[in-house]
Amino acid sequence: MATRMVELLWEHVTPKPPLEPEFLWEKGSAGFCAEDETSLREPQDIADFRQRLEVLCRSLRDEARLNALGHTLAYGQLTAAIRKRHALGRLWRERPELATTRIASPIVVVGQMRAGTTRLHRLLSADPAHAGTRFCNAFDPVPRRPDWRPIKSGFALAIGRRINPWLDTLHPFGATRVDEEISWLSYALDACTYEAQWRIPSFVAFNEASDPTPIYREFARILRSDAAATGNAGLPRVLKVPQFSEALPALLDQFPDARIIVARRDEEAVLESSVSMVASQFAFQSDHADLAAIRAEWRRKIALRKARIEAALAQFDGPLARVDFDEFDIDSEAVVERIYKDLGIGLSPEARIAMRRESARASRDGHGQHRAQIAGFKSQGAEPGTQTGTARQT
């Protein structure tokens, strides 16, 4: 229905917006000045974003086979990335000190998508001695007074739930809940958000082969600015994005004093859960979702990320903890105690209480339904979305 409504809008109200770099740039940069693109950014950073936009647009036009809704969402996300980049540039032009704020050594959760990283991330962020990034700050990293971001991001989540009913089953959200900083990477046009929604193999290959330094310089500027704006620069920020596993050396170049937690899970379980999540995103944005191709691609991605994690950790000599997914189901408190010991962190009574509250909250999430969903589809030889006709093999 949503796709048909978009088609009717294109026919009778407004023309279909082209996914062309020049057009998107014109729309996304409206109201900003040229200096907002360049503020505090090195020439490599500026050129990298422009090139990524060009390659991504070409991949969307030539490979993604988006339906009308998918095209509209792509247009919205790319113009938003351009707009956020300019808004951040303007912020740093007016307040350059934000981007160089000194922050406490971060704690970085590294692991495959669907390997229990969210549970680990939120538990450690619950510790009053630590800080986490609110979803609304990740979604919109530009601080404002008054801060309407919780309301705006809550509205965006409500729309997302209407479009994709599986949203909170796949990843429980909340406007002010601690969440991953994936948007900060996607606003620099890293592939992480986009490859989980669209079939864009040439852009994915470009991203994997490119130097990620410009991406993580931008990420560091955003993190330091957010820490200054929220007043928690003195608390270790617990960071988590599965994409870190592909570019961990670039992240550590920005934060060489980081402490790392590696989350591990059986690779077949990771694959099944990843395919489920990606298929649900593809389903409403393309009428040509090829489930076999999705499975093959994410099997490849899992192997790539595993190899890159191992290579990066072989060169890392800082504090490191490792956690297996199934350990949490046996004794989560014992696992947390071991993590804190391995990282050289004290575990306070207040932290234990806060983590128990977070565990209780997580137990009420719809996440557990995803396991049952995967099992049901596997027993039928299908994937999420195929039973209801929202995703079809071609």
C-alpha positions as CSV (number, residue, x, y, z in Angstrom):
1,M,0.0,0.0,0.0
2,A,2.8,2.4,0.9
3,T,4.5,1.8,-2.4
4,R,1.4,2.5,-4.3
5,M,0.8,5.7,-2.4
6,V,4.3,6.9,-3.3
7,E,3.6,6.0,-7.0
8,L,0.4,8.1,-6.9
9,L,2.3,11.0,-5.4
10,W,4.8,10.8,-8.3
11,E,2.1,10.7,-10.8
12,H,-0.1,13.5,-9.5
13,V,1.8,15.7,-7.0
14,T,5.6,15.7,-7.3
15,P,8.0,14.1,-9.8
16,K,10.1,11.1,-8.8
17,P,13.4,12.5,-7.3
18,P,16.4,11.2,-9.2
19,L,19.1,9.4,-7.2
20,E,21.8,11.6,-8.7
21,P,24.6,13.1,-6.6
22,E,24.2,16.7,-7.8
23,F,20.4,16.6,-7.2
24,L,20.8,15.1,-3.7
25,W,23.5,17.6,-2.9
26,E,21.4,20.5,-3.9
27,K,18.5,19.3,-1.7
28,G,20.6,18.2,1.3
29,S,22.8,21.3,1.4
30,A,20.0,23.8,1.1
31,G,20.2,26.5,3.7
32,F,23.9,25.9,4.4
33,C,27.1,27.6,3.1
34,A,30.0,26.0,1.3
35,E,32.2,26.3,4.5
36,D,29.8,24.0,6.3
37,E,31.0,21.2,4.1
38,T,34.7,21.8,4.8
39,S,34.7,22.9,8.4
40,L,37.5,21.1,10.4
41,R,37.6,18.4,7.7
42,E,40.8,17.4,5.9
43,P,40.8,17.4,2.0
44,Q,40.8,13.6,2.1
45,D,37.6,13.6,4.2
46,I,35.8,16.0,1.8
47,A,36.8,14.0,-1.3
48,D,36.0,10.7,0.4
49,F,32.4,11.7,1.1
50,R,31.8,13.1,-2.4
51,Q,33.2,9.9,-4.0
52,R,31.1,7.7,-1.7
53,L,28.0,9.6,-2.7
54,E,28.8,9.1,-6.4
55,V,29.5,5.3,-6.1
56,L,26.5,4.7,-3.8
57,C,24.1,6.6,-6.1
58,R,25.3,4.6,-9.1
59,S,24.9,1.3,-7.2
60,L,21.4,2.3,-6.2
61,R,20.4,3.1,-9.8
62,D,22.1,0.1,-11.4
63,E,21.8,-2.7,-8.9
64,A,19.3,-2.2,-6.1
65,R,16.1,-2.6,-8.1
66,L,14.2,-0.5,-5.5
67,N,10.4,-0.2,-5.6
68,A,8.8,3.3,-5.1
69,L,9.0,3.1,-1.3
70,G,12.6,1.9,-1.3
71,H,13.5,4.7,-3.7
72,T,11.8,7.3,-1.5
73,L,13.6,5.9,1.6
74,A,16.9,6.0,-0.2
75,Y,16.3,9.6,-1.3
76,G,15.4,10.6,2.3
77,Q,18.4,8.9,3.9
78,L,21.0,10.3,1.5
79,T,19.7,13.8,1.6
80,A,19.6,13.5,5.4
81,A,23.2,12.4,5.4
82,I,24.2,15.4,3.4
83,R,22.1,17.7,5.6
84,K,23.6,16.2,8.8
85,R,27.1,16.6,7.4
86,H,26.6,20.3,6.7
87,A,24.9,20.8,10.1
88,L,27.8,19.3,11.9
89,G,30.2,21.4,9.8
90,R,28.3,24.5,10.8
91,L,28.4,23.5,14.4
92,W,32.2,23.0,14.3
93,R,32.6,26.3,12.4
94,E,30.8,28.1,15.2
95,R,32.2,26.0,18.1
96,P,35.4,24.2,16.9
97,E,36.4,23.3,20.4
98,L,33.6,20.7,20.6
99,A,35.3,18.5,18.1
100,T,38.5,18.3,20.1
101,T,37.0,17.7,23.5
102,R,39.1,15.4,25.7
103,I,37.2,12.3,26.6
104,A,37.7,9.3,28.9
105,S,39.1,6.1,27.4
106,P,36.1,4.5,25.6
107,I,35.0,0.9,26.0
108,V,34.4,-0.7,22.5
109,V,32.1,-3.7,22.0
110,V,33.3,-5.5,18.9
111,G,31.5,-8.4,17.3
112,Q,29.3,-9.7,14.4
113,M,25.9,-8.4,13.8
114,R,23.4,-10.5,15.8
115,A,26.1,-11.8,18.2
116,G,24.6,-10.3,21.4
117,T,26.4,-7.0,21.2
118,T,23.3,-4.9,22.0
119,R,22.7,-6.8,25.2
120,L,26.4,-6.4,26.3
121,H,26.4,-2.7,25.2
122,R,23.4,-1.8,27.2
123,L,24.4,-3.7,30.3
124,L,27.8,-1.9,30.5
125,S,26.2,1.5,29.6
126,A,23.8,1.0,32.6
127,D,26.8,1.3,34.9
128,P,26.6,4.9,36.4
129,A,30.4,5.1,36.0
130,H,30.0,4.8,32.3
131,A,28.1,6.7,29.5
132,G,26.1,5.5,26.5
133,T,24.8,7.2,23.5
134,R,21.0,7.8,23.4
135,F,19.3,6.7,20.2
136,C,18.1,10.3,19.6
137,N,21.7,11.6,19.8
138,A,22.8,8.9,17.4
139,F,20.0,9.6,15.1
140,D,20.7,13.4,15.2
141,P,24.1,14.2,16.5
142,V,23.7,18.0,16.3
143,P,23.0,19.4,19.8
144,R,20.3,22.0,20.1
145,R,18.6,24.1,22.9
146,P,15.8,23.2,23.6
147,D,16.6,19.6,22.7
148,W,13.7,18.3,20.7
149,R,15.6,15.2,19.5
150,P,13.8,12.7,21.8
151,I,10.5,13.8,20.3
152,K,11.6,13.9,16.8
153,S,13.4,10.5,16.9
154,G,10.4,9.0,18.7
155,F,8.3,10.1,15.8
156,A,10.8,8.6,13.3
157,L,10.6,5.3,15.2
158,A,6.8,5.4,15.1
159,I,7.0,5.7,11.3
160,G,9.6,3.0,11.1
161,R,7.4,0.6,13.1
162,R,4.5,1.3,10.7
163,I,6.6,0.5,7.7
164,N,8.4,-2.5,9.3
165,P,6.3,-4.3,12.0
166,W,9.3,-6.5,12.8
167,L,11.4,-3.5,13.8
168,D,11.4,-4.0,17.6
169,T,11.6,-7.7,17.3
170,L,14.8,-7.4,15.4
171,H,16.3,-4.6,17.6
172,P,14.4,-3.1,20.5
173,F,14.4,0.7,20.2
174,G,13.6,3.7,22.4
175,A,14.1,7.4,21.7
176,T,16.2,7.9,24.8
177,R,17.4,4.4,25.2
178,V,21.1,3.6,24.8
179,D,21.8,2.5,21.3
180,E,24.6,2.0,18.8
181,E,26.2,4.8,16.9
182,I,25.6,3.3,13.5
183,S,24.1,6.6,12.2
184,W,27.3,8.4,12.9
185,L,29.0,6.1,10.4
186,S,26.2,6.1,7.9
187,Y,26.2,10.0,7.9
188,A,29.8,9.7,6.7
189,L,28.5,7.2,4.0
190,D,30.0,4.1,5.4
191,A,28.1,1.1,4.0
192,C,26.9,-0.3,7.3
193,T,23.3,1.0,7.3
194,Y,22.8,0.8,3.5
195,E,24.0,-2.7,2.8
196,A,21.5,-4.1,5.4
197,Q,18.7,-2.5,3.3
198,W,19.6,-2.6,-0.3
199,R,21.4,-4.8,-2.8
200,I,24.4,-2.6,-3.6
201,P,27.3,-4.9,-4.3
202,S,29.5,-2.4,-6.1
203,F,29.2,0.1,-3.3
204,V,29.9,-2.6,-0.7
205,A,33.0,-3.7,-2.5
206,F,34.1,-0.1,-2.8
207,N,33.6,0.5,0.9
208,E,35.5,-2.7,1.9
209,A,38.4,-1.7,-0.2
210,S,38.5,2.0,0.8
211,D,40.6,3.6,3.5
212,P,38.2,4.0,6.4
213,T,40.2,6.8,8.0
214,P,38.0,9.7,6.9
215,I,34.9,7.8,8.3
216,Y,36.5,7.4,11.7
217,R,37.9,10.9,11.9
218,E,34.3,12.1,11.4
219,F,33.0,9.6,14.0
220,A,35.6,10.9,16.5
221,R,34.6,14.5,16.0
222,I,30.9,13.6,16.5
223,L,31.7,11.5,19.6
224,R,33.8,14.3,21.2
225,S,31.1,16.9,20.4
226,D,28.3,14.7,21.8
227,A,30.3,14.1,25.0
228,A,30.9,17.9,25.4
229,A,27.2,18.7,24.8
230,T,25.9,16.0,27.2
231,G,28.4,16.8,29.9
232,N,29.8,13.3,30.2
233,A,33.2,13.6,28.7
234,G,34.8,12.4,31.9
235,L,32.9,9.0,31.8
236,P,34.1,6.2,29.6
237,R,31.7,6.0,26.6
238,V,30.6,2.4,25.8
239,L,30.6,2.2,22.0
240,K,29.1,-0.4,19.8
241,V,28.5,-0.8,16.1
242,P,29.0,-4.2,14.3
243,Q,30.8,-2.3,11.5
244,F,33.7,-1.7,13.9
245,S,34.7,-5.3,13.1
246,E,35.6,-4.3,9.5
247,A,37.7,-1.2,10.4
248,L,38.9,-1.7,14.0
249,P,42.4,-0.3,13.3
250,A,40.9,3.0,12.0
251,L,38.8,3.3,15.2
252,L,41.8,2.6,17.4
253,D,43.8,5.2,15.5
254,Q,41.3,7.7,16.9
255,F,41.1,6.2,20.3
256,P,44.4,4.3,21.0
257,D,43.6,4.0,24.7
258,A,40.3,2.1,24.1
259,R,39.4,-1.0,25.9
260,I,37.9,-3.8,23.8
261,I,35.2,-6.4,24.5
262,V,34.8,-9.1,21.7
263,A,31.4,-10.7,21.5
264,R,31.3,-14.1,19.9
265,R,28.5,-16.4,18.8
266,D,28.1,-19.6,16.7
267,E,28.5,-18.5,13.1
268,E,25.5,-20.4,11.8
269,A,23.3,-18.7,14.4
270,V,24.7,-15.3,13.5
271,L,24.0,-16.1,9.8
272,E,20.4,-17.1,10.4
273,S,19.7,-14.0,12.5
274,S,21.5,-11.7,10.1
275,V,19.6,-13.1,7.1
276,S,16.3,-12.7,8.9
277,M,17.1,-9.0,9.7
278,V,18.4,-8.1,6.3
279,A,15.5,-9.9,4.5
280,S,13.0,-8.0,6.5
281,Q,14.6,-4.7,5.4
282,F,14.9,-5.7,1.8
283,A,11.3,-7.0,1.7
284,F,9.5,-3.6,1.7
285,Q,12.1,-1.7,-0.4
286,S,12.4,-4.0,-3.3
287,D,10.1,-6.5,-5.1
288,H,13.1,-8.6,-6.1
289,A,14.6,-9.7,-2.8
290,D,16.7,-12.8,-3.6
291,L,17.0,-14.7,-0.3
292,A,19.7,-17.1,-1.6
293,A,21.8,-14.1,-2.6
294,I,21.2,-12.4,0.8
295,R,22.4,-15.6,2.5
296,A,25.5,-15.9,0.4
297,E,26.4,-12.3,0.9
298,W,26.1,-12.4,4.6
299,R,28.0,-15.6,4.9
300,R,30.8,-13.8,3.1
301,K,30.4,-10.7,5.3
302,I,30.7,-12.8,8.5
303,A,33.9,-14.5,7.2
304,L,35.3,-11.1,6.2
305,R,34.5,-9.5,9.6
306,K,35.9,-12.5,11.5
307,A,39.2,-12.3,9.6
308,R,39.5,-8.5,10.1
309,I,38.7,-8.8,13.8
310,E,41.4,-11.4,14.3
311,A,44.0,-9.4,12.3
312,A,43.3,-6.2,14.2
313,L,43.4,-7.9,17.6
314,A,46.8,-9.6,16.7
315,Q,48.2,-6.0,16.8
316,F,46.3,-4.8,19.9
317,D,48.0,-4.9,23.2
318,G,45.5,-3.0,25.3
319,P,42.8,-4.3,27.8
320,L,40.8,-7.0,26.1
321,A,37.8,-9.2,27.2
322,R,36.1,-12.0,25.3
323,V,32.5,-13.1,25.7
324,D,30.5,-16.0,24.2
325,F,26.9,-15.4,23.5
326,D,25.6,-18.5,25.4
327,E,27.5,-17.5,28.6
328,F,24.9,-14.7,29.3
329,D,22.1,-17.2,29.5
330,I,24.0,-19.2,32.1
331,D,25.2,-16.5,34.5
332,S,25.2,-13.0,33.2
333,E,26.5,-11.5,36.4
334,A,29.5,-13.8,36.4
335,V,30.3,-12.8,32.8
336,V,30.1,-9.1,33.7
337,E,32.4,-9.7,36.7
338,R,35.0,-11.4,34.4
339,I,34.7,-8.6,31.8
340,Y,35.4,-5.9,34.4
341,K,38.3,-7.9,35.8
342,D,39.8,-8.4,32.3
343,L,39.5,-4.7,31.5
344,G,40.8,-3.5,34.9
345,I,37.5,-1.8,35.9
346,G,36.0,-1.8,39.3
347,L,32.4,-3.2,39.5
348,S,30.4,-1.2,42.1
349,P,27.2,-2.2,43.9
350,E,25.5,0.6,42.1
351,A,26.6,-0.8,38.8
352,R,25.2,-4.3,39.7
353,I,21.8,-2.8,40.7
354,A,21.6,-0.7,37.4
355,M,22.6,-3.7,35.3
356,R,19.9,-5.9,37.0
357,R,17.3,-3.2,36.1
358,E,18.6,-3.2,32.5
359,S,18.4,-7.0,32.3
360,A,14.8,-6.9,33.6
361,R,13.9,-4.3,31.0
362,A,15.5,-6.3,28.3
363,S,13.6,-9.4,29.3
364,R,10.4,-7.5,28.5
365,D,11.6,-6.6,25.0
366,G,10.2,-8.4,21.9
367,H,13.7,-9.6,21.0
368,G,12.9,-13.2,22.1
369,Q,10.2,-13.4,19.5
370,H,12.9,-13.2,16.8
371,R,14.4,-16.5,17.9
372,A,11.0,-18.2,17.6
373,Q,10.5,-16.4,14.2
374,I,13.8,-17.7,12.8
375,A,13.0,-21.2,14.1
376,G,9.6,-21.2,12.5
377,F,10.8,-20.0,9.2
378,K,13.7,-22.5,9.2
379,S,11.4,-25.4,9.9
380,Q,9.3,-24.3,6.8
381,G,12.4,-23.7,4.7
382,A,11.6,-20.0,4.4
383,E,12.8,-16.7,5.8
384,P,11.0,-13.9,7.5
385,G,8.7,-12.1,5.1
386,T,8.2,-14.9,2.6
387,Q,5.3,-16.4,4.5
388,T,3.3,-13.2,4.2
389,G,4.5,-12.4,0.7
390,T,6.5,-9.3,1.7
391,A,9.7,-10.8,0.3
392,R,9.8,-12.9,-2.8
393,Q,12.5,-14.9,-4.5
394,T,13.1,-14.1,-8.1
